[in-house]
C-alpha cells in the first residue's frame, strides 16, 4: 500500500490548509485513515482519523472545531482541511493507514501500518 500526500506549502496565519492523500495498492475502503503532524523539534502528533466508511471520526483537541476530514472511497483519497491556522502548526503532515475495523486507540501511531512521506506546511505569521 502506498500513500502520497499533496497540497502542502506556505499558508498565512489565519488561513486554511487543504491536504489530500492518495492511496494505491490496496482496497481503500478497508483502511482506516489518519493524519499526523510533526513540528520542528517535536514528536509526531495525532491530528484526525476517519473510519472505513467515513461514518466515524476522531479529532485531536488542538484542531477540534477547525478541522474537517473526509474520504472518497471511489477515488481512494482522504482529504484534510484545517482552518484558522497558527504559526505553531507549521509541521510536516503525514497520512497514515491501517487495515483494521478496530477504532480503539486510533489516535496512536502504533495502530498504523502504512505512512506517506509527508508534506511540509509552513504557517507564516
C-alpha positions, 0 to 999 in steps of 0.5 A: 500500500502506498500513500502520497500526500499533496497540497502542502506549502506556505499558508498565512496565519489565519488561513486554511490548509487543504491536504489530500492523500492518495492511496494505491495498492490496496482496497481503500475502503478497508483502511482506516485513515489518519493524519499526523503532524510533526513540528520542528523539534517535536514528536509526531502528533495525532491530528484526525482519523476517519473510519472505513466508511467515513461514518466515524471520526476522531479529532485531536483537541488542538484542531477540534472545531477547525478541522474537517476530514473526509474520504472518497472511497471511489477515488481512494483519497482522504482529504484534510482541511484545517482552518484558522491556522497558527504559526505553531502548526507549521509541521510536516503532515503525514497520512497514515493507514491501517487495515483494521475495523478496530477504532480503539486507540486510533489516535496512536501511531502504533495502530498504523501500518502504512505512512506517506512521506509527508508534506511540509506546511509552513504557517507564516505569521 
